[in-house]
């Protein structure tokens, strides 16, 4: 059954203000999932979403976990089969608001601010991820209100722990594998290239994240009595980690590049209108660094990295205490690219450390994250559907981009459900995600609603 799109778009245009008011309602709920004092509010946000899904024809419910509840909903679509089953993923928890004094308006009182770009909405969660969730939720609402159904079968999966590492996500997916299975997952938690140019993220780097502890003496020692005669774990730790990169910026972990291949996309990225000076200037940096012979976009999107994220040991309090510490620790992360196996990288890291460990010292490695990179197949019919929807809304084709970070849910959905994710987001780099005065341009919010409405129509054609 083919359902016309134009009345749906007209409905979105006519209901712009009610859609913004619903968005504000959700933003007013302080669902800081990491704050136990906000547990009731976080739950209230989940219940709000369940109620809204039920109001547009979904069979939706709140599901308990060891942490914050999940929201799961299902809509049968037009019936008769023949079309794809789409899973929409997002999260309703938000980051803490501190430092509160830097906010120009109360973080949980959504405020419209007019700028040279037009109106924007400022609030915690405005874009990450409540605003982006509302773009597709309002598109689903418009389809249901116009036609009494959706053009395809749709499931919704929302979590409340994304900002704290999604500890309940994998157990929940494993337990509800059959219920959450679909043909494609749609995620709006990414950015456009700029306010005029849409983007589809076709690649996410993976992650190996570990905490290293090097032990030496059985206790802290007086540096005057033992210095120069025993291994100092801080000295050893810094010496070993200082050898992680060679003079060309390449990582020296054994086998680190064995599975890394050159990507066709890298040649296309060279044509993107990337302002390198602005990119580095925003971080207070003037001179690019990293793996020699690679562009900045390659270094951040398609090349693997290894970085020390924190280091500690010994005495760090006020005044002096001259000790040789018994232990020294560091946190280390490797960003991985397609085809790299996190377990092999971890094994290579162990080999690297062991080869440089002096007598009477030993390493402990605690793993905090192992996830492979994600890549959407270039020939995916869903990718082509997204391109058609975006070019119609923005009057220009979307750019195919990579992302240097990771989205744990996307990796878990691929690994446990065997499903690719279509990453189509409408945020901007300057939306101040996780910072005071987080915002979402209304222009981007409205483009997101129209795009998701068109995406549903395009998906229906794939039956």
Order of alpha helices (4+ residues) and beta strands (2+ residues): alpha-alpha-alpha-beta-beta-beta-beta-beta-alpha-beta-alpha-alpha-beta-beta-beta-beta-alpha-alpha-alpha-alpha-alpha-beta-beta-beta-alpha-beta-beta-alpha-beta-alpha-beta-beta-alpha
